Amino acid sequence: MGEAHRTNMNESETRAELIDPKLRACGWGVVEGSRVLREYPITAGKIQAGGGRAKPLIADYVLVYKGVKLAVIEAKSALLGVGEGVAQAKQYAEKLKLDTSYATNGREIYSICHATGKEGPVEDYLSPEALWNKAFGVQNDWREKFDNVPFEDKSGTWQLRFYQEIAVRNTLEAVANEKDRILLTLATGTGKTAIAFQIAWKLFQTRWNLKRDGSRRPRVLFLADRNILADQAYNAFSAFPEDALVRIKPNEIRKSGNVPTNGSIFFTIFQTFMSGTDKEGNPAPYFGAYPPDYFDFIIIDECHRGGANDEGNWRGILEYFAPAVNHGP
């Protein structure tokens, strides 16, 4: 092939002959747990007025270690200056909420740290371990446990959108750092139930619970304000074992005389939890039949919606289940 630094390389040759070997030399795809994703689709491209889509955003390389995306690389031909890819590298890293991005033409590497704003030419890519330590200064066992559980992708037929993955990652990072009140603000149509499902999936698979000892699977409560939303969520969680899912219904509680306790993921609406009477016919909300520390994690769907009375209802429920971690999309 002649000298590797010949200047007539097109972009694909630059990647194969210069960039890929450099990444391997820095440990990427060699160190256990490290992966190099090529031609990674960030967005499909916005649907434009009159039909059709805008050009999709596709990252040339995404560097992954221990299941976490850590950096993006924008590659240009060796015929071009390294600065040609800097704007795109920054754009893609900001979309994916990554701390690090690189632009390269195979001969030179330009590094950008999005956490500090520091940027400039470097000799090498950071190794998987160095990039991990840069992103996560404080090591955390639960973070690694969550990251080691793959997203549930319906046997490869479904993929999280980039912002859903960010929402799940940020939520679980908060859980790993023992935060107990987490609020996600998401626009309508962004797949809040899919995000809630993936969070619950990782908590369930890692056996995370309030004791944080892995001794049992978590008990997760999904609270909605309408039956149709609770039913939709119940159906969307179908990848869980059937005996893990429980739909809490007032008629079944009245019939059995007890609230259901066998399961891991419980679905109900505020009105059900607020209803109920004691033997004398006085109001006795059904949620009071559970011990205050029964649920490890509570997901509140549409927690911003409704009037003051509705808000008072879910706040009363959360105050009762104070030990649980609360997550509201």
Legacy VTK file of the C-alpha trace (Angstrom):
# vtk DataFile Version 3.0
C-alpha trace
ASCII
DATASET POLYDATA
POINTS 329 float
0.000 0.000 0.000
3.003 2.301 0.245
3.561 4.784 3.055
0.564 5.120 5.376
0.802 8.892 5.319
0.199 9.298 1.580
-2.082 12.291 1.033
-4.417 10.955 -1.668
-6.520 8.849 0.709
-10.259 9.211 0.579
-12.275 9.081 3.822
-12.945 5.319 3.841
-9.244 4.571 3.211
-8.288 7.052 5.927
-10.502 5.204 8.398
-9.257 1.736 7.448
-5.547 2.539 7.188
-5.023 5.294 9.756
-7.904 5.762 12.192
-8.866 2.143 12.934
-5.265 1.015 13.701
-4.774 4.079 15.923
-7.933 3.258 17.891
-6.762 -0.344 18.353
-3.344 0.888 19.514
-5.117 2.988 22.162
-7.027 -0.091 23.374
-10.390 0.376 21.646
-11.896 -2.936 20.627
-8.926 -4.643 22.318
-9.480 -3.938 26.023
-12.235 -6.176 27.385
-15.548 -4.319 27.565
-14.534 -1.704 24.979
-16.355 -1.354 21.659
-16.131 0.907 18.627
-19.497 1.644 17.015
-19.158 2.751 13.390
-21.678 4.817 11.420
-23.787 5.214 14.565
-27.242 6.740 13.790
-28.036 9.559 16.228
-31.247 10.774 14.602
-33.252 9.651 11.593
-33.619 13.262 10.450
-36.557 15.539 11.187
-39.704 15.082 9.119
-40.003 18.182 6.963
-43.068 20.100 5.877
-44.418 18.531 2.702
-42.970 15.111 3.515
-39.500 13.652 3.481
-36.822 13.876 6.126
-33.870 16.117 6.726
-30.433 14.542 6.494
-29.937 12.064 9.366
-27.195 12.634 11.920
-24.707 9.758 11.792
-21.558 9.693 13.929
-18.533 8.139 12.256
-17.409 6.478 15.502
-18.800 6.196 19.018
-16.508 4.778 21.712
-18.233 2.536 24.266
-16.770 1.078 27.447
-18.558 -1.028 30.064
-21.800 -0.490 28.160
-21.563 3.324 28.265
-21.067 5.674 25.316
-18.113 7.878 26.276
-16.914 9.746 23.169
-17.705 10.482 19.544
-15.200 10.789 16.677
-15.796 12.712 13.456
-13.543 11.396 10.693
-12.464 13.305 7.595
-10.279 12.349 4.670
-6.519 12.718 5.025
-6.878 15.215 2.171
-8.624 17.633 4.568
-7.428 19.559 7.605
-8.318 18.160 11.035
-10.383 21.263 11.777
-12.961 20.276 9.142
-14.628 17.832 11.537
-14.573 19.869 14.757
-18.015 21.505 14.433
-19.681 18.163 13.677
-17.834 16.410 16.502
-19.090 19.052 18.928
-22.643 18.854 17.580
-22.812 15.063 17.890
-21.306 15.008 21.393
-23.804 17.644 22.554
-26.677 15.601 21.080
-25.498 12.448 22.846
-24.582 14.386 26.036
-21.005 13.107 26.000
-18.092 14.790 27.764
-15.560 14.053 25.044
-15.369 14.314 21.266
-12.602 14.050 18.691
-12.096 15.203 15.123
-9.446 13.483 13.037
-8.133 13.204 9.504
-6.085 10.130 10.433
-2.839 12.116 10.650
-3.918 14.518 13.406
-6.348 14.246 16.334
-8.210 17.212 17.790
-9.767 16.625 21.236
-12.665 18.536 22.802
-13.673 18.260 26.477
-17.296 19.371 26.763
-17.166 19.404 30.563
-14.311 21.925 30.860
-14.313 23.573 27.430
-10.663 22.614 26.916
-9.792 21.662 23.325
-6.766 21.246 21.114
-4.512 18.753 19.281
-3.480 15.516 21.035
-1.169 12.635 20.133
-3.540 9.786 21.037
-7.108 8.925 21.925
-7.677 8.341 25.610
-7.713 4.636 26.486
-11.019 3.036 27.573
-10.019 3.186 31.247
-8.762 6.787 31.027
-11.918 7.944 29.240
-14.061 6.131 31.822
-12.210 7.790 34.709
-12.533 11.172 32.990
-16.308 10.759 32.713
-16.774 9.222 36.159
-14.306 10.604 38.666
-16.104 8.835 41.509
-16.434 5.103 40.920
-19.747 3.504 41.805
-20.635 -0.193 41.917
-24.315 0.333 41.088
-23.486 2.437 38.029
-21.472 -0.468 36.653
-24.191 -2.984 37.517
-26.823 -0.903 35.701
-24.545 -0.406 32.683
-23.815 -4.145 32.463
-27.511 -4.886 31.866
-28.262 -4.359 28.159
-31.336 -2.386 27.184
-34.258 -4.679 26.422
-34.452 -4.364 22.616
-37.195 -6.885 21.766
-34.683 -9.360 20.328
-32.953 -6.682 18.293
-36.104 -5.296 16.663
-36.228 -2.047 18.627
-33.715 0.621 19.618
-33.980 3.496 22.092
-33.872 6.969 20.602
-30.774 8.868 21.683
-32.637 11.133 24.124
-34.435 8.151 25.699
-31.070 6.524 26.359
-29.820 9.782 27.925
-32.937 9.972 30.152
-32.469 6.374 31.353
-28.745 6.894 31.922
-29.247 10.126 33.880
-31.989 8.590 36.019
-29.922 5.526 36.895
-26.873 7.695 37.576
-29.009 9.567 40.129
-30.170 6.250 41.629
-26.562 4.993 41.767
-25.626 8.170 43.633
-28.491 7.563 46.108
-30.644 10.505 45.018
-34.235 9.835 46.074
-36.253 12.409 44.078
-35.823 12.429 40.292
-37.814 14.514 37.796
-37.708 13.963 34.032
-39.216 16.681 31.847
-40.158 15.191 28.489
-42.314 16.429 25.620
-45.450 14.570 24.574
-44.645 11.713 22.208
-41.089 11.145 23.407
-41.794 7.681 24.775
-42.054 8.237 28.518
-43.411 4.733 29.098
-40.503 3.204 27.147
-38.077 5.159 29.332
-39.864 4.061 32.517
-39.791 0.455 31.280
-36.024 0.488 30.651
-35.350 2.009 34.074
-37.501 -0.629 35.774
-35.872 -3.351 33.630
-32.370 -2.442 34.793
-33.451 -2.110 38.433
-35.181 -5.513 38.241
-32.299 -7.315 36.509
-29.655 -5.983 38.925
-31.823 -6.716 41.988
-31.458 -3.101 43.111
-33.584 -2.264 46.162
-33.622 0.314 48.939
-31.193 -1.765 50.988
-28.882 -1.705 47.942
-27.631 -5.164 48.830
-28.969 -7.144 45.865
-30.818 -9.442 48.270
-34.139 -9.253 46.416
-35.740 -7.784 43.330
-37.179 -4.276 43.687
-40.861 -3.497 44.151
-41.734 -0.753 41.680
-45.015 1.199 41.715
-46.234 2.825 38.488
-48.818 5.510 39.322
-50.945 7.086 36.594
-53.945 9.405 36.650
-56.064 7.465 34.152
-56.856 3.773 33.750
-55.953 3.811 30.064
-52.421 5.001 30.921
-51.984 2.373 33.634
-53.244 -0.307 31.217
-50.937 0.897 28.436
-47.961 0.821 30.792
-48.896 -2.664 32.032
-48.970 -3.912 28.422
-45.733 -2.100 27.531
-43.906 -3.969 30.328
-44.702 -7.366 28.771
-40.999 -8.348 28.536
-41.045 -8.880 32.310
-42.009 -12.338 33.615
-45.794 -12.532 33.812
-45.775 -13.165 37.560
-43.714 -10.002 38.115
-46.503 -7.671 36.889
-49.491 -6.716 39.058
-52.422 -4.515 38.035
-53.975 -3.152 41.257
-57.771 -2.867 40.834
-60.291 -1.783 43.507
-62.870 -4.477 42.707
-60.247 -7.202 43.155
-59.125 -5.675 46.470
-62.740 -5.609 47.672
-63.239 -9.204 46.539
-60.129 -10.562 48.269
-60.104 -8.128 51.187
-56.361 -7.501 50.680
-54.088 -5.460 48.487
-51.899 -7.584 46.161
-48.323 -8.134 47.359
-46.967 -10.926 45.143
-45.043 -9.289 42.336
-42.355 -6.778 41.415
-43.957 -4.128 39.182
-47.304 -2.749 40.378
-49.591 -0.537 38.255
-52.481 1.547 39.508
-54.152 4.962 39.338
-54.328 7.590 42.064
-58.087 7.185 42.426
-57.727 3.487 43.266
-55.034 4.123 45.817
-57.018 6.951 47.408
-60.241 4.938 47.634
-61.133 2.315 50.228
-63.003 2.144 53.529
-62.493 0.412 56.858
-64.934 -2.039 58.475
-66.940 0.861 59.869
-67.271 2.464 56.432
-64.856 5.313 57.161
-62.372 6.398 54.461
-59.240 4.249 54.610
-57.101 4.641 51.469
-55.932 1.343 50.037
-52.321 2.479 49.863
-52.278 2.451 53.671
-52.523 -1.341 53.550
-48.899 -1.417 52.333
-46.067 -0.726 54.791
-44.460 2.699 54.140
-41.206 1.004 53.064
-42.903 -1.570 50.804
-42.039 0.065 47.458
-38.434 0.699 46.518
-39.117 2.870 43.479
-42.230 4.860 42.485
-42.839 6.130 38.948
-45.442 8.897 38.628
-46.769 9.350 35.104
-47.663 12.935 34.142
-46.995 14.226 37.653
-47.466 17.822 36.465
-50.989 17.281 35.190
-54.264 17.887 36.999
-55.529 20.378 39.515
-54.434 21.107 43.040
-56.559 18.258 44.369
-54.853 15.712 42.100
-51.460 17.023 43.126
-52.477 16.747 46.771
-53.410 13.112 46.148
-50.090 12.028 44.736
-48.143 14.112 47.231
-50.038 12.396 50.042
-49.142 9.003 48.570
-45.472 9.971 48.236
-45.340 11.313 51.772
-46.686 7.987 53.014
-44.144 6.004 50.948
-41.346 8.429 51.891
-38.526 5.834 51.918
-39.018 5.019 48.195
-37.078 6.650 45.374
-39.517 8.766 43.352
-39.283 9.283 39.607
-41.697 11.542 37.754
-41.745 11.881 33.946
LINES 1 330
329 0 1 2 3 4 5 6 7 8 9 10 11 12 13 14 15 16 17 18 19 20 21 22 23 24 25 26 27 28 29 30 31 32 33 34 35 36 37 38 39 40 41 42 43 44 45 46 47 48 49 50 51 52 53 54 55 56 57 58 59 60 61 62 63 64 65 66 67 68 69 70 71 72 73 74 75 76 77 78 79 80 81 82 83 84 85 86 87 88 89 90 91 92 93 94 95 96 97 98 99 100 101 102 103 104 105 106 107 108 109 110 111 112 113 114 115 116 117 118 119 120 121 122 123 124 125 126 127 128 129 130 131 132 133 134 135 136 137 138 139 140 141 142 143 144 145 146 147 148 149 150 151 152 153 154 155 156 157 158 159 160 161 162 163 164 165 166 167 168 169 170 171 172 173 174 175 176 177 178 179 180 181 182 183 184 185 186 187 188 189 190 191 192 193 194 195 196 197 198 199 200 201 202 203 204 205 206 207 208 209 210 211 212 213 214 215 216 217 218 219 220 221 222 223 224 225 226 227 228 229 230 231 232 233 234 235 236 237 238 239 240 241 242 243 244 245 246 247 248 249 250 251 252 253 254 255 256 257 258 259 260 261 262 263 264 265 266 267 268 269 270 271 272 273 274 275 276 277 278 279 280 281 282 283 284 285 286 287 288 289 290 291 292 293 294 295 296 297 298 299 300 301 302 303 304 305 306 307 308 309 310 311 312 313 314 315 316 317 318 319 320 321 322 323 324 325 326 327 328
